[in-house]
């Protein structure tokens, strides 16, 4: 479990460090993002993860649910940290716009999906 905790810290630090570059990438999106898009991205990120893991659970593949959950947790932590960084960079320079909250919406949605998946598929984790 120690290794996974180190990986979580690395994912968070990498996300925090990548903020300025991620902000540039989000600003270059074509077509440009609008405010309603951010809420759709948040909801889509939160719903998609339980669906992906739910398909594995429906197939009876408990190992894939557990391993997938850990990988998605790492990704969610990285995206959330990137989102905090991009929002901070945007706030300090140009101000908040839809593209500056893209990674925060994805990360927060995925974190919600990670928590929801852990609750929905608790029996798959108990068998580990």
N, C-alpha and C positions, 0 to 999 in steps of 0.2 A: 504494500500500500504506500510505502514511502516513495517509491519511484513515481507513482501516479501523482502524489502531492507535488513532487518536484516538477513534473510535467505541467501541472496546473499553474504553478508559479511562472514557469518559462512561457507558457501560452499567454498569461496575463501581461508579463513584461514585454513580450514581442508585440502584443497588441497595442500597448501603451506607446511603444517606440515607433510604431508604424503609422501613427495618426496623420502626420502631414502628407505622407504619400497617399494614404487612403483617401484623404480629403480631396486631393487632386484627381484621383481616379473617379471618385463619386461625382465631382464637378464636371468631368468630361462625359458623363452619361448622355446618351443620345437616344431618344428624346430626353430633355431635361426632366428631372423629378419635380413633382408638385406635392403640396401638402397632403392631399388625399392618398397619394401613393405610399406615403410613410405608414399610415395606419393599415393599409392593405398588406404591406410588407411585414409589419409586426404580426398581424393575424395569420398570414400565410406561414410565417416562420414558426409560430406557436402551434399551428394545427398540423403542419407537415411532418414534424418529428414523431408524434404519436402514431400517425398513419404509417410511416415507414417502419417503425418498430412493431407496430400492431400487425403488419403483414407477416413479419417474422414470427411473432407470437402465435398468429393463427396457423402458421405452418408447423408449429411445435418446436421451433428452433430457438430454445432458451439461450444457448450460447451466443448466437448472433444478436439477440436482444441485449444481453449483458455487455458484450464487446462493443456493439454499436452504440449503446448508451454512453459508454466511457469515451469513445471517439467524439460523439456529438457534444458531450460535456466540455471536452477540450476545445472544440471549435466554437462553442457558445461563449466560453470564457474569453477566448481570443477575440471574437467579434465584439463582445460587450466592452472589453478593454480598448479595442480600437475605436469603438463608438464614443467612449468617454474622451479619448484623446482627440478625435476629430471634432467633437463638439467644443472641447476646450480651445483647440487651435482656431476654430471658426469664430468662437466668441471673442477671442483675443484679437482677431484681425478684422474680418469682414462682417461678422455678425452671423446669427443663426439663419440658415436657409434649409430647404428640404434636403438637399444633398448632404448637408453637414450632419444630419441625423440618420442617414441611411444605415450606417453600421451599428448605431445604437439601437435602432428599431429591430434589425436582424438579430443582434446579440440578445436583446431583452426578450424577443419572441422565442428564440431558441432556448434560452434559459427557462422560460415558462414551459416550453415543450419538454425540456429535460426533467423538470420537477414533475410535470403531469405524467410523463411516461413512467417515471419511477413509481408513482402512486398507482397508475393503471396496471402496471405489470409487476407489482410487488412479488407475486408468486414466482415469477421467473428469476428474481434476484434472491429469493429465499432458498431456492434450490442450488445456489452456487456453493 
